[in-house]
């Protein structure tokens, strides 16, 4: 189960990152207006997500990758808050999606945190012997 969850997390970031290249206009549209260079930042964030997802898999890079995922999620949090504020002001029928997205970020942070330490919920003792 632990390996399945790790693979699922890896695939989540890889697929999301690839989606930044397939549908960049979606991500550009949700970026706050105060952020510059929407196009390049969307592609850069997509590239980061792909590489961080890939680097979750090898034990040697897992802790660093998970730590950088946490940092990325924290950096992206203001974008999600801005999306919530915009949805609130426009009385969007999808407001509930934006409300749920904020706690989801904290769940994703917690999930990544499990791979940053040797005592995480998903940590495998055998990983130390293999490293």
Chimera marker file (.cmm) of the C-alpha trace (Angstrom):
<marker_set name="trace">
<marker id="1" x="0.000" y="0.000" z="0.000" r="1" g="1" b="0" radius="0.5"/>
<marker id="2" x="2.854" y="2.370" z="0.850" r="1" g="1" b="0" radius="0.5"/>
<marker id="3" x="4.460" y="1.923" z="-2.554" r="1" g="1" b="0" radius="0.5"/>
<marker id="4" x="1.090" y="2.334" z="-4.251" r="1" g="1" b="0" radius="0.5"/>
<marker id="5" x="0.526" y="5.677" z="-2.491" r="1" g="1" b="0" radius="0.5"/>
<marker id="6" x="4.019" y="6.825" z="-3.438" r="1" g="1" b="0" radius="0.5"/>
<marker id="7" x="3.420" y="5.895" z="-7.093" r="1" g="1" b="0" radius="0.5"/>
<marker id="8" x="0.028" y="7.605" z="-6.988" r="1" g="1" b="0" radius="0.5"/>
<marker id="9" x="1.595" y="10.789" z="-5.634" r="1" g="1" b="0" radius="0.5"/>
<marker id="10" x="4.309" y="10.651" z="-8.275" r="1" g="1" b="0" radius="0.5"/>
<marker id="11" x="1.773" y="10.154" z="-11.080" r="1" g="1" b="0" radius="0.5"/>
<marker id="12" x="-0.373" y="12.992" z="-9.733" r="1" g="1" b="0" radius="0.5"/>
<marker id="13" x="2.463" y="15.495" z="-10.077" r="1" g="1" b="0" radius="0.5"/>
<marker id="14" x="3.744" y="14.111" z="-13.373" r="1" g="1" b="0" radius="0.5"/>
<marker id="15" x="0.259" y="14.187" z="-14.949" r="1" g="1" b="0" radius="0.5"/>
<marker id="16" x="-0.506" y="17.642" z="-13.583" r="1" g="1" b="0" radius="0.5"/>
<marker id="17" x="2.840" y="18.909" z="-14.832" r="1" g="1" b="0" radius="0.5"/>
<marker id="18" x="2.266" y="17.499" z="-18.309" r="1" g="1" b="0" radius="0.5"/>
<marker id="19" x="-1.175" y="19.096" z="-18.319" r="1" g="1" b="0" radius="0.5"/>
<marker id="20" x="0.530" y="22.502" z="-17.938" r="1" g="1" b="0" radius="0.5"/>
<marker id="21" x="2.040" y="21.926" z="-21.395" r="1" g="1" b="0" radius="0.5"/>
<marker id="22" x="-1.089" y="20.415" z="-22.960" r="1" g="1" b="0" radius="0.5"/>
<marker id="23" x="-3.512" y="23.084" z="-21.653" r="1" g="1" b="0" radius="0.5"/>
<marker id="24" x="-1.392" y="26.101" z="-20.668" r="1" g="1" b="0" radius="0.5"/>
<marker id="25" x="-4.256" y="28.548" z="-21.233" r="1" g="1" b="0" radius="0.5"/>
<marker id="26" x="-6.213" y="26.916" z="-18.381" r="1" g="1" b="0" radius="0.5"/>
<marker id="27" x="-3.390" y="27.622" z="-15.932" r="1" g="1" b="0" radius="0.5"/>
<marker id="28" x="-2.674" y="31.084" z="-17.334" r="1" g="1" b="0" radius="0.5"/>
<marker id="29" x="-6.332" y="32.033" z="-16.822" r="1" g="1" b="0" radius="0.5"/>
<marker id="30" x="-6.304" y="31.111" z="-13.137" r="1" g="1" b="0" radius="0.5"/>
<marker id="31" x="-3.103" y="32.959" z="-12.307" r="1" g="1" b="0" radius="0.5"/>
<marker id="32" x="-3.611" y="36.176" z="-10.340" r="1" g="1" b="0" radius="0.5"/>
<marker id="33" x="-3.309" y="39.329" z="-12.435" r="1" g="1" b="0" radius="0.5"/>
<marker id="34" x="-0.561" y="40.668" z="-10.151" r="1" g="1" b="0" radius="0.5"/>
<marker id="35" x="1.777" y="37.842" z="-11.199" r="1" g="1" b="0" radius="0.5"/>
<marker id="36" x="3.958" y="38.602" z="-14.234" r="1" g="1" b="0" radius="0.5"/>
<marker id="37" x="4.927" y="36.295" z="-17.110" r="1" g="1" b="0" radius="0.5"/>
<marker id="38" x="1.932" y="33.969" z="-16.993" r="1" g="1" b="0" radius="0.5"/>
<marker id="39" x="3.009" y="31.830" z="-19.951" r="1" g="1" b="0" radius="0.5"/>
<marker id="40" x="6.603" y="31.157" z="-18.863" r="1" g="1" b="0" radius="0.5"/>
<marker id="41" x="5.598" y="30.617" z="-15.222" r="1" g="1" b="0" radius="0.5"/>
<marker id="42" x="2.959" y="28.067" z="-16.216" r="1" g="1" b="0" radius="0.5"/>
<marker id="43" x="5.527" y="26.120" z="-18.230" r="1" g="1" b="0" radius="0.5"/>
<marker id="44" x="8.142" y="26.394" z="-15.477" r="1" g="1" b="0" radius="0.5"/>
<marker id="45" x="5.713" y="25.181" z="-12.823" r="1" g="1" b="0" radius="0.5"/>
<marker id="46" x="4.670" y="22.306" z="-15.087" r="1" g="1" b="0" radius="0.5"/>
<marker id="47" x="8.289" y="21.323" z="-15.600" r="1" g="1" b="0" radius="0.5"/>
<marker id="48" x="8.887" y="21.462" z="-11.843" r="1" g="1" b="0" radius="0.5"/>
<marker id="49" x="5.886" y="19.236" z="-11.174" r="1" g="1" b="0" radius="0.5"/>
<marker id="50" x="7.043" y="16.648" z="-13.714" r="1" g="1" b="0" radius="0.5"/>
<marker id="51" x="10.572" y="16.506" z="-12.317" r="1" g="1" b="0" radius="0.5"/>
<marker id="52" x="9.464" y="16.519" z="-8.679" r="1" g="1" b="0" radius="0.5"/>
<marker id="53" x="7.024" y="13.703" z="-9.431" r="1" g="1" b="0" radius="0.5"/>
<marker id="54" x="9.774" y="11.683" z="-11.100" r="1" g="1" b="0" radius="0.5"/>
<marker id="55" x="12.262" y="12.339" z="-8.304" r="1" g="1" b="0" radius="0.5"/>
<marker id="56" x="9.815" y="11.031" z="-5.687" r="1" g="1" b="0" radius="0.5"/>
<marker id="57" x="10.428" y="7.499" z="-6.918" r="1" g="1" b="0" radius="0.5"/>
<marker id="58" x="14.159" y="6.924" z="-6.237" r="1" g="1" b="0" radius="0.5"/>
<marker id="59" x="14.941" y="6.643" z="-2.536" r="1" g="1" b="0" radius="0.5"/>
<marker id="60" x="18.035" y="8.816" z="-2.986" r="1" g="1" b="0" radius="0.5"/>
<marker id="61" x="15.987" y="11.845" z="-4.132" r="1" g="1" b="0" radius="0.5"/>
<marker id="62" x="12.666" y="11.201" z="-2.384" r="1" g="1" b="0" radius="0.5"/>
<marker id="63" x="13.195" y="13.397" z="0.680" r="1" g="1" b="0" radius="0.5"/>
<marker id="64" x="14.451" y="16.363" z="-1.338" r="1" g="1" b="0" radius="0.5"/>
<marker id="65" x="11.669" y="16.006" z="-3.893" r="1" g="1" b="0" radius="0.5"/>
<marker id="66" x="8.981" y="15.786" z="-1.199" r="1" g="1" b="0" radius="0.5"/>
<marker id="67" x="10.454" y="18.839" z="0.550" r="1" g="1" b="0" radius="0.5"/>
<marker id="68" x="10.419" y="20.817" z="-2.694" r="1" g="1" b="0" radius="0.5"/>
<marker id="69" x="6.828" y="19.718" z="-3.355" r="1" g="1" b="0" radius="0.5"/>
<marker id="70" x="5.880" y="21.152" z="0.041" r="1" g="1" b="0" radius="0.5"/>
<marker id="71" x="7.624" y="24.409" z="-0.840" r="1" g="1" b="0" radius="0.5"/>
<marker id="72" x="5.864" y="24.497" z="-4.214" r="1" g="1" b="0" radius="0.5"/>
<marker id="73" x="2.452" y="23.920" z="-2.601" r="1" g="1" b="0" radius="0.5"/>
<marker id="74" x="3.092" y="26.728" z="-0.117" r="1" g="1" b="0" radius="0.5"/>
<marker id="75" x="4.152" y="29.065" z="-2.940" r="1" g="1" b="0" radius="0.5"/>
<marker id="76" x="0.995" y="28.161" z="-4.892" r="1" g="1" b="0" radius="0.5"/>
<marker id="77" x="-1.299" y="28.730" z="-1.880" r="1" g="1" b="0" radius="0.5"/>
<marker id="78" x="-1.796" y="32.478" z="-2.592" r="1" g="1" b="0" radius="0.5"/>
<marker id="79" x="-2.931" y="31.566" z="-6.109" r="1" g="1" b="0" radius="0.5"/>
<marker id="80" x="-5.616" y="29.293" z="-4.667" r="1" g="1" b="0" radius="0.5"/>
<marker id="81" x="-6.675" y="31.959" z="-2.161" r="1" g="1" b="0" radius="0.5"/>
<marker id="82" x="-6.928" y="34.510" z="-4.989" r="1" g="1" b="0" radius="0.5"/>
<marker id="83" x="-9.047" y="32.066" z="-6.986" r="1" g="1" b="0" radius="0.5"/>
<marker id="84" x="-11.354" y="31.694" z="-3.980" r="1" g="1" b="0" radius="0.5"/>
<marker id="85" x="-11.641" y="35.467" z="-3.543" r="1" g="1" b="0" radius="0.5"/>
<marker id="86" x="-12.356" y="35.942" z="-7.258" r="1" g="1" b="0" radius="0.5"/>
<marker id="87" x="-15.002" y="33.198" z="-7.193" r="1" g="1" b="0" radius="0.5"/>
<marker id="88" x="-16.572" y="34.782" z="-4.111" r="1" g="1" b="0" radius="0.5"/>
<marker id="89" x="-16.762" y="38.240" z="-5.700" r="1" g="1" b="0" radius="0.5"/>
<marker id="90" x="-18.142" y="36.916" z="-8.976" r="1" g="1" b="0" radius="0.5"/>
<marker id="91" x="-20.634" y="34.696" z="-7.110" r="1" g="1" b="0" radius="0.5"/>
<marker id="92" x="-19.373" y="31.748" z="-9.116" r="1" g="1" b="0" radius="0.5"/>
<marker id="93" x="-21.515" y="28.598" z="-9.023" r="1" g="1" b="0" radius="0.5"/>
<marker id="94" x="-18.217" y="26.721" z="-8.585" r="1" g="1" b="0" radius="0.5"/>
<marker id="95" x="-17.350" y="28.546" z="-5.364" r="1" g="1" b="0" radius="0.5"/>
<marker id="96" x="-17.471" y="25.280" z="-3.429" r="1" g="1" b="0" radius="0.5"/>
<marker id="97" x="-14.626" y="23.886" z="-5.582" r="1" g="1" b="0" radius="0.5"/>
<marker id="98" x="-12.419" y="26.809" z="-4.581" r="1" g="1" b="0" radius="0.5"/>
<marker id="99" x="-13.410" y="26.448" z="-0.935" r="1" g="1" b="0" radius="0.5"/>
<marker id="100" x="-12.438" y="22.755" z="-0.950" r="1" g="1" b="0" radius="0.5"/>
<marker id="101" x="-9.194" y="23.456" z="-2.803" r="1" g="1" b="0" radius="0.5"/>
<marker id="102" x="-7.661" y="25.302" z="0.194" r="1" g="1" b="0" radius="0.5"/>
<marker id="103" x="-7.858" y="22.383" z="2.665" r="1" g="1" b="0" radius="0.5"/>
<marker id="104" x="-6.801" y="20.039" z="-0.157" r="1" g="1" b="0" radius="0.5"/>
<marker id="105" x="-3.503" y="21.939" z="-0.345" r="1" g="1" b="0" radius="0.5"/>
<marker id="106" x="-2.873" y="21.144" z="3.316" r="1" g="1" b="0" radius="0.5"/>
<marker id="107" x="-3.686" y="17.470" z="2.728" r="1" g="1" b="0" radius="0.5"/>
<marker id="108" x="-1.181" y="17.430" z="-0.150" r="1" g="1" b="0" radius="0.5"/>
<marker id="109" x="1.412" y="19.122" z="2.076" r="1" g="1" b="0" radius="0.5"/>
<marker id="110" x="0.821" y="16.514" z="4.794" r="1" g="1" b="0" radius="0.5"/>
<marker id="111" x="1.087" y="13.708" z="2.239" r="1" g="1" b="0" radius="0.5"/>
<marker id="112" x="4.405" y="15.024" z="0.917" r="1" g="1" b="0" radius="0.5"/>
<marker id="113" x="5.649" y="15.543" z="4.481" r="1" g="1" b="0" radius="0.5"/>
<marker id="114" x="5.378" y="11.804" z="5.051" r="1" g="1" b="0" radius="0.5"/>
<marker id="115" x="8.237" y="11.311" z="2.587" r="1" g="1" b="0" radius="0.5"/>
<marker id="116" x="10.547" y="13.935" z="4.099" r="1" g="1" b="0" radius="0.5"/>
<marker id="117" x="11.408" y="12.009" z="7.230" r="1" g="1" b="0" radius="0.5"/>
<marker id="118" x="12.238" y="8.505" z="8.293" r="1" g="1" b="0" radius="0.5"/>
<marker id="119" x="9.283" y="8.337" z="10.663" r="1" g="1" b="0" radius="0.5"/>
<marker id="120" x="6.474" y="9.345" z="8.309" r="1" g="1" b="0" radius="0.5"/>
<marker id="121" x="3.245" y="7.401" z="8.116" r="1" g="1" b="0" radius="0.5"/>
<marker id="122" x="4.315" y="5.933" z="4.758" r="1" g="1" b="0" radius="0.5"/>
<marker id="123" x="7.966" y="5.364" z="5.686" r="1" g="1" b="0" radius="0.5"/>
<marker id="124" x="9.306" y="1.890" z="5.131" r="1" g="1" b="0" radius="0.5"/>
<marker id="125" x="12.055" y="0.661" z="7.435" r="1" g="1" b="0" radius="0.5"/>
<marker id="126" x="13.477" y="-1.406" z="4.589" r="1" g="1" b="0" radius="0.5"/>
<marker id="127" x="14.226" y="1.814" z="2.703" r="1" g="1" b="0" radius="0.5"/>
<marker id="128" x="17.093" y="2.554" z="5.101" r="1" g="1" b="0" radius="0.5"/>
<marker id="129" x="18.712" y="-0.790" z="4.386" r="1" g="1" b="0" radius="0.5"/>
<marker id="130" x="18.454" y="-0.183" z="0.621" r="1" g="1" b="0" radius="0.5"/>
<marker id="131" x="19.914" y="3.342" z="0.750" r="1" g="1" b="0" radius="0.5"/>
<link id1="1" id2="2" r="1" g="1" b="0" radius="0.2"/>
<link id1="2" id2="3" r="1" g="1" b="0" radius="0.2"/>
<link id1="3" id2="4" r="1" g="1" b="0" radius="0.2"/>
<link id1="4" id2="5" r="1" g="1" b="0" radius="0.2"/>
<link id1="5" id2="6" r="1" g="1" b="0" radius="0.2"/>
<link id1="6" id2="7" r="1" g="1" b="0" radius="0.2"/>
<link id1="7" id2="8" r="1" g="1" b="0" radius="0.2"/>
<link id1="8" id2="9" r="1" g="1" b="0" radius="0.2"/>
<link id1="9" id2="10" r="1" g="1" b="0" radius="0.2"/>
<link id1="10" id2="11" r="1" g="1" b="0" radius="0.2"/>
<link id1="11" id2="12" r="1" g="1" b="0" radius="0.2"/>
<link id1="12" id2="13" r="1" g="1" b="0" radius="0.2"/>
<link id1="13" id2="14" r="1" g="1" b="0" radius="0.2"/>
<link id1="14" id2="15" r="1" g="1" b="0" radius="0.2"/>
<link id1="15" id2="16" r="1" g="1" b="0" radius="0.2"/>
<link id1="16" id2="17" r="1" g="1" b="0" radius="0.2"/>
<link id1="17" id2="18" r="1" g="1" b="0" radius="0.2"/>
<link id1="18" id2="19" r="1" g="1" b="0" radius="0.2"/>
<link id1="19" id2="20" r="1" g="1" b="0" radius="0.2"/>
<link id1="20" id2="21" r="1" g="1" b="0" radius="0.2"/>
<link id1="21" id2="22" r="1" g="1" b="0" radius="0.2"/>
<link id1="22" id2="23" r="1" g="1" b="0" radius="0.2"/>
<link id1="23" id2="24" r="1" g="1" b="0" radius="0.2"/>
<link id1="24" id2="25" r="1" g="1" b="0" radius="0.2"/>
<link id1="25" id2="26" r="1" g="1" b="0" radius="0.2"/>
<link id1="26" id2="27" r="1" g="1" b="0" radius="0.2"/>
<link id1="27" id2="28" r="1" g="1" b="0" radius="0.2"/>
<link id1="28" id2="29" r="1" g="1" b="0" radius="0.2"/>
<link id1="29" id2="30" r="1" g="1" b="0" radius="0.2"/>
<link id1="30" id2="31" r="1" g="1" b="0" radius="0.2"/>
<link id1="31" id2="32" r="1" g="1" b="0" radius="0.2"/>
<link id1="32" id2="33" r="1" g="1" b="0" radius="0.2"/>
<link id1="33" id2="34" r="1" g="1" b="0" radius="0.2"/>
<link id1="34" id2="35" r="1" g="1" b="0" radius="0.2"/>
<link id1="35" id2="36" r="1" g="1" b="0" radius="0.2"/>
<link id1="36" id2="37" r="1" g="1" b="0" radius="0.2"/>
<link id1="37" id2="38" r="1" g="1" b="0" radius="0.2"/>
<link id1="38" id2="39" r="1" g="1" b="0" radius="0.2"/>
<link id1="39" id2="40" r="1" g="1" b="0" radius="0.2"/>
<link id1="40" id2="41" r="1" g="1" b="0" radius="0.2"/>
<link id1="41" id2="42" r="1" g="1" b="0" radius="0.2"/>
<link id1="42" id2="43" r="1" g="1" b="0" radius="0.2"/>
<link id1="43" id2="44" r="1" g="1" b="0" radius="0.2"/>
<link id1="44" id2="45" r="1" g="1" b="0" radius="0.2"/>
<link id1="45" id2="46" r="1" g="1" b="0" radius="0.2"/>
<link id1="46" id2="47" r="1" g="1" b="0" radius="0.2"/>
<link id1="47" id2="48" r="1" g="1" b="0" radius="0.2"/>
<link id1="48" id2="49" r="1" g="1" b="0" radius="0.2"/>
<link id1="49" id2="50" r="1" g="1" b="0" radius="0.2"/>
<link id1="50" id2="51" r="1" g="1" b="0" radius="0.2"/>
<link id1="51" id2="52" r="1" g="1" b="0" radius="0.2"/>
<link id1="52" id2="53" r="1" g="1" b="0" radius="0.2"/>
<link id1="53" id2="54" r="1" g="1" b="0" radius="0.2"/>
<link id1="54" id2="55" r="1" g="1" b="0" radius="0.2"/>
<link id1="55" id2="56" r="1" g="1" b="0" radius="0.2"/>
<link id1="56" id2="57" r="1" g="1" b="0" radius="0.2"/>
<link id1="57" id2="58" r="1" g="1" b="0" radius="0.2"/>
<link id1="58" id2="59" r="1" g="1" b="0" radius="0.2"/>
<link id1="59" id2="60" r="1" g="1" b="0" radius="0.2"/>
<link id1="60" id2="61" r="1" g="1" b="0" radius="0.2"/>
<link id1="61" id2="62" r="1" g="1" b="0" radius="0.2"/>
<link id1="62" id2="63" r="1" g="1" b="0" radius="0.2"/>
<link id1="63" id2="64" r="1" g="1" b="0" radius="0.2"/>
<link id1="64" id2="65" r="1" g="1" b="0" radius="0.2"/>
<link id1="65" id2="66" r="1" g="1" b="0" radius="0.2"/>
<link id1="66" id2="67" r="1" g="1" b="0" radius="0.2"/>
<link id1="67" id2="68" r="1" g="1" b="0" radius="0.2"/>
<link id1="68" id2="69" r="1" g="1" b="0" radius="0.2"/>
<link id1="69" id2="70" r="1" g="1" b="0" radius="0.2"/>
<link id1="70" id2="71" r="1" g="1" b="0" radius="0.2"/>
<link id1="71" id2="72" r="1" g="1" b="0" radius="0.2"/>
<link id1="72" id2="73" r="1" g="1" b="0" radius="0.2"/>
<link id1="73" id2="74" r="1" g="1" b="0" radius="0.2"/>
<link id1="74" id2="75" r="1" g="1" b="0" radius="0.2"/>
<link id1="75" id2="76" r="1" g="1" b="0" radius="0.2"/>
<link id1="76" id2="77" r="1" g="1" b="0" radius="0.2"/>
<link id1="77" id2="78" r="1" g="1" b="0" radius="0.2"/>
<link id1="78" id2="79" r="1" g="1" b="0" radius="0.2"/>
<link id1="79" id2="80" r="1" g="1" b="0" radius="0.2"/>
<link id1="80" id2="81" r="1" g="1" b="0" radius="0.2"/>
<link id1="81" id2="82" r="1" g="1" b="0" radius="0.2"/>
<link id1="82" id2="83" r="1" g="1" b="0" radius="0.2"/>
<link id1="83" id2="84" r="1" g="1" b="0" radius="0.2"/>
<link id1="84" id2="85" r="1" g="1" b="0" radius="0.2"/>
<link id1="85" id2="86" r="1" g="1" b="0" radius="0.2"/>
<link id1="86" id2="87" r="1" g="1" b="0" radius="0.2"/>
<link id1="87" id2="88" r="1" g="1" b="0" radius="0.2"/>
<link id1="88" id2="89" r="1" g="1" b="0" radius="0.2"/>
<link id1="89" id2="90" r="1" g="1" b="0" radius="0.2"/>
<link id1="90" id2="91" r="1" g="1" b="0" radius="0.2"/>
<link id1="91" id2="92" r="1" g="1" b="0" radius="0.2"/>
<link id1="92" id2="93" r="1" g="1" b="0" radius="0.2"/>
<link id1="93" id2="94" r="1" g="1" b="0" radius="0.2"/>
<link id1="94" id2="95" r="1" g="1" b="0" radius="0.2"/>
<link id1="95" id2="96" r="1" g="1" b="0" radius="0.2"/>
<link id1="96" id2="97" r="1" g="1" b="0" radius="0.2"/>
<link id1="97" id2="98" r="1" g="1" b="0" radius="0.2"/>
<link id1="98" id2="99" r="1" g="1" b="0" radius="0.2"/>
<link id1="99" id2="100" r="1" g="1" b="0" radius="0.2"/>
<link id1="100" id2="101" r="1" g="1" b="0" radius="0.2"/>
<link id1="101" id2="102" r="1" g="1" b="0" radius="0.2"/>
<link id1="102" id2="103" r="1" g="1" b="0" radius="0.2"/>
<link id1="103" id2="104" r="1" g="1" b="0" radius="0.2"/>
<link id1="104" id2="105" r="1" g="1" b="0" radius="0.2"/>
<link id1="105" id2="106" r="1" g="1" b="0" radius="0.2"/>
<link id1="106" id2="107" r="1" g="1" b="0" radius="0.2"/>
<link id1="107" id2="108" r="1" g="1" b="0" radius="0.2"/>
<link id1="108" id2="109" r="1" g="1" b="0" radius="0.2"/>
<link id1="109" id2="110" r="1" g="1" b="0" radius="0.2"/>
<link id1="110" id2="111" r="1" g="1" b="0" radius="0.2"/>
<link id1="111" id2="112" r="1" g="1" b="0" radius="0.2"/>
<link id1="112" id2="113" r="1" g="1" b="0" radius="0.2"/>
<link id1="113" id2="114" r="1" g="1" b="0" radius="0.2"/>
<link id1="114" id2="115" r="1" g="1" b="0" radius="0.2"/>
<link id1="115" id2="116" r="1" g="1" b="0" radius="0.2"/>
<link id1="116" id2="117" r="1" g="1" b="0" radius="0.2"/>
<link id1="117" id2="118" r="1" g="1" b="0" radius="0.2"/>
<link id1="118" id2="119" r="1" g="1" b="0" radius="0.2"/>
<link id1="119" id2="120" r="1" g="1" b="0" radius="0.2"/>
<link id1="120" id2="121" r="1" g="1" b="0" radius="0.2"/>
<link id1="121" id2="122" r="1" g="1" b="0" radius="0.2"/>
<link id1="122" id2="123" r="1" g="1" b="0" radius="0.2"/>
<link id1="123" id2="124" r="1" g="1" b="0" radius="0.2"/>
<link id1="124" id2="125" r="1" g="1" b="0" radius="0.2"/>
<link id1="125" id2="126" r="1" g="1" b="0" radius="0.2"/>
<link id1="126" id2="127" r="1" g="1" b="0" radius="0.2"/>
<link id1="127" id2="128" r="1" g="1" b="0" radius="0.2"/>
<link id1="128" id2="129" r="1" g="1" b="0" radius="0.2"/>
<link id1="129" id2="130" r="1" g="1" b="0" radius="0.2"/>
<link id1="130" id2="131" r="1" g="1" b="0" radius="0.2"/>
</marker_set>
